[in-house]
Amino acid sequence: MSDENKSSKSLCAQRILIGVLMGLVVALAFRLFYFTSSLPITSDPAAILPRTSALPDYGRIMEMLAPLQYTGVEDLMKPGVDMRINFKEKGWKLTNVHAFDPQGNILLTGDRFGLCGELAAHVYKKIAPFLGDRYEILFLRAAESGFFLRPHSTHIVVMLIDRTTHERFFIDPSFHRYGKEEDFRDYFFFESADLPTHLKSLSKDVLFPVDVETPLLIRKNFLICMGVESVGGKFDKDNFALTLTANKRHAYSGSYIFTLRRQDGKTSILKDATLLAQLLTPEELSRILRRLTAWFDAATHGES
């Protein structure tokens, strides 16, 4: 066989080998993309695979977390819940939004819906009896890299401390997470914290300063919040706004998706119809906008 034929066959074999290797790389990349894209939106692959054998009552606690859902929408839609805007005190509140049992424990709407403080209080109540005296149970303020990034974050989680070994374990009911500190690399834990004031005082109402939002729900990698804002540096019945914002995961600031604005006595409505349709079902959108419109009209006419 001539050297030219040998060279031609060698080149052909190399091309076949390169083609096979490229096919394997593409297949591996596809499998990796499919796996990571199917993970829960709140966790990276390492974060959701804690060493379960080292966690106290892992199965029992995860079973308890499973039905819980981070949302304030269900509370907002309950009969009797209202918004009161105090222009003089520059604040606003949601009234009759929370309920408590005779022992002072928070009652979640539907026994499963709530925001981080309510969910943490619910879990505390449930786990304390079966964990016993071996573990100290604390509330902890945390920043979570997906949706609660800011240093002044008030995201609340639960921490267990083994009184014998001094090991620490963390539970975030909002995202169904339970593990050791190394399983929470996407979190920054601040100091131990009390529950929000309204839960400590067993208040059915929640107070907010003007220009401060409250979360409503997390949907499709966005945190949706509701707020009451001043307009043009003024805050009275002729200058205020009710807003819905959507903050994309890992972003520090969000965008307005719905605004009812009153400026110098004139009312305007602004909305991002595309993002609203993407993030909320037609029923959810209808219910929320009806509530916001009723509250806006009441504040405009001095009934808030």
GIBEL-V136705 format. One record per residue. N is the residue number from 1. PSI is psi in whole degrees, -180 to 180 (NA if undefined). D_FIRST is the distance of its C-alpha to the first C-alpha in Angstrom with 2 decimals. Layout:
N&PSI&D_FIRST, N&PSI&D_FIRST
//
This chain:
1&137&0.00, 2&158&3.81, 3&-33&6.63, 4&-42&8.28, 5&-41&6.51, 6&-44&6.87, 7&-40&10.27, 8&-44&11.21, 9&-39&10.86, 10&-41&12.72, 11&-40&15.29, 12&-43&15.88, 13&-39&16.54, 14&-41&18.83, 15&-40&20.69, 16&-44&21.26, 17&-44&22.57, 18&-40&24.80, 19&-42&26.10, 20&-45&27.04, 21&-41&28.76, 22&-38&30.66, 23&-40&31.81, 24&-40&33.14, 25&-44&34.94, 26&-44&36.54, 27&-41&37.64, 28&-42&39.10, 29&-40&40.90, 30&-44&42.36, 31&-41&43.65, 32&-43&45.19, 33&-44&46.85, 34&-40&48.18, 35&-50&49.57, 36&-33&51.30, 37&-17&52.65, 38&-1&54.27, 39&157&56.17, 40&144&59.91, 41&-14&60.59, 42&-2&62.62, 43&151&60.15, 44&167&56.83, 45&-40&54.59, 46&-34&55.89, 47&-26&59.47, 48&8&59.62, 49&62&58.24, 50&159&61.06, 51&93&61.20, 52&-28&63.63, 53&-20&64.60, 54&4&66.25, 55&131&68.34, 56&129&71.88, 57&46&72.37, 58&-51&69.11, 59&-42&69.07, 60&-42&72.74, 61&-42&72.54, 62&-36&69.42, 63&-36&71.08, 64&-36&74.10, 65&-29&72.03, 66&-47&70.07, 67&-11&72.73, 68&144&73.86, 69&126&73.12, 70&106&73.52, 71&144&75.65, 72&-1&79.06, 73&-44&79.16, 74&-38&80.77, 75&-42&83.55, 76&-32&84.08, 77&-2&84.58, 78&146&87.15, 79&140&90.64, 80&-12&93.01, 81&135&90.41, 82&161&91.47, 83&132&90.67, 84&126&93.49, 85&125&93.10, 86&98&95.58, 87&-34&95.63, 88&-42&98.34, 89&-1&96.46, 90&55&93.08, 91&177&91.41, 92&158&90.57, 93&154&90.43, 94&125&89.27, 95&148&92.14, 96&31&92.10, 97&-20&88.34, 98&154&88.40, 99&151&90.11, 100&151&90.97, 101&174&92.12, 102&-23&95.49, 103&0&93.85, 104&12&92.44, 105&142&88.81, 106&139&86.81, 107&111&86.30, 108&141&82.99, 109&128&83.13, 110&12&81.73, 111&21&81.36, 112&-16&77.94, 113&137&78.11, 114&172&78.85, 115&-178&77.74, 116&-43&76.62, 117&-44&80.12, 118&-42&81.28, 119&-40&78.12, 120&-43&78.35, 121&-38&82.04, 122&-45&81.27, 123&-42&78.60, 124&-49&80.92, 125&-38&83.61, 126&-38&81.25, 127&-25&79.53, 128&-43&82.54, 129&-40&84.14, 130&-15&81.19, 131&-28&79.79, 132&-162&83.18, 133&-9&84.44, 134&-29&81.25, 135&133&79.80, 136&135&81.38, 137&123&80.51, 138&156&80.55, 139&144&79.77, 140&136&77.41, 141&138&76.80, 142&154&73.14, 143&130&70.80, 144&130&67.81, 145&-15&64.89, 146&-53&64.38, 147&-16&67.83, 148&73&70.40, 149&-30&69.13, 150&148&72.29, 151&-29&74.07, 152&20&77.26, 153&139&75.53, 154&27&77.87, 155&130&75.23, 156&131&76.64, 157&175&74.79, 158&137&76.03, 159&135&75.46, 160&134&76.06, 161&121&76.86, 162&116&76.87, 163&-20&80.17, 164&-51&78.88, 165&-13&75.38, 166&15&75.90, 167&149&72.59, 168&140&72.49, 169&149&71.12, 170&139&71.02, 171&124&71.56, 172&97&71.12, 173&-27&72.54, 174&-35&71.70, 175&14&67.96, 176&45&68.06, 177&140&66.80, 178&125&67.72, 179&-172&66.27, 180&176&66.57, 181&-36&66.52, 182&-16&62.78, 183&-1&62.30, 184&50&64.17, 185&-19&62.08, 186&16&62.76, 187&153&66.52, 188&120&68.95, 189&128&72.03, 190&-146&75.34, 191&163&78.68, 192&149&80.22, 193&153&82.07, 194&163&84.93, 195&160&84.46, 196&149&85.25, 197&-41&89.00, 198&-28&89.60, 199&-37&88.20, 200&-39&90.20, 201&3&93.39, 202&35&92.70, 203&136&93.07, 204&-14&92.06, 205&154&91.56, 206&128&88.85, 207&144&89.73, 208&144&87.48, 209&158&88.23, 210&150&87.64, 211&19&84.09, 212&136&82.67, 213&165&80.43, 214&139&79.97, 215&149&76.69, 216&-50&76.61, 217&166&73.20, 218&128&69.48, 219&127&67.32, 220&49&63.68, 221&19&63.28, 222&140&66.62, 223&119&69.94, 224&129&72.76, 225&157&76.12, 226&142&79.63, 227&169&82.07, 228&128&85.29, 229&155&85.21, 230&162&87.59, 231&125&87.21, 232&32&87.76, 233&5&89.26, 234&152&91.87, 235&93&92.33, 236&-177&95.04, 237&-14&95.37, 238&-2&94.52, 239&87&91.53, 240&169&89.09, 241&144&85.85, 242&129&84.34, 243&153&80.58, 244&129&77.41, 245&155&74.42, 246&120&70.80, 247&113&69.05, 248&147&65.28, 249&137&63.78, 250&3&63.27, 251&145&65.38, 252&-29&68.63, 253&156&70.45, 254&-169&70.49, 255&153&71.41, 256&131&74.40, 257&-18&73.75, 258&133&77.41, 259&126&80.55, 260&112&84.17, 261&138&85.80, 262&117&89.40, 263&119&89.95, 264&40&93.43, 265&-1&94.52, 266&134&91.74, 267&138&89.21, 268&154&85.54, 269&126&82.63, 270&138&79.06, 271&150&76.08, 272&90&72.31, 273&-35&72.03, 274&-48&68.24, 275&-36&68.20, 276&-45&71.30, 277&-30&69.68, 278&-35&66.53, 279&-25&68.42, 280&144&71.44, 281&158&72.02, 282&-38&74.53, 283&-45&77.09, 284&-46&76.66, 285&-44&76.88, 286&-45&79.99, 287&-46&81.74, 288&-46&81.01, 289&-33&81.98, 290&-44&85.19, 291&-48&86.18, 292&-42&85.35, 293&-42&87.24, 294&-43&90.30, 295&-38&90.36, 296&-45&89.91, 297&-40&92.77, 298&-42&95.02, 299&-37&94.41, 300&-36&94.97, 301&15&98.31, 302&21&99.45, 303&-1&99.02, 304&NA&96.35
//
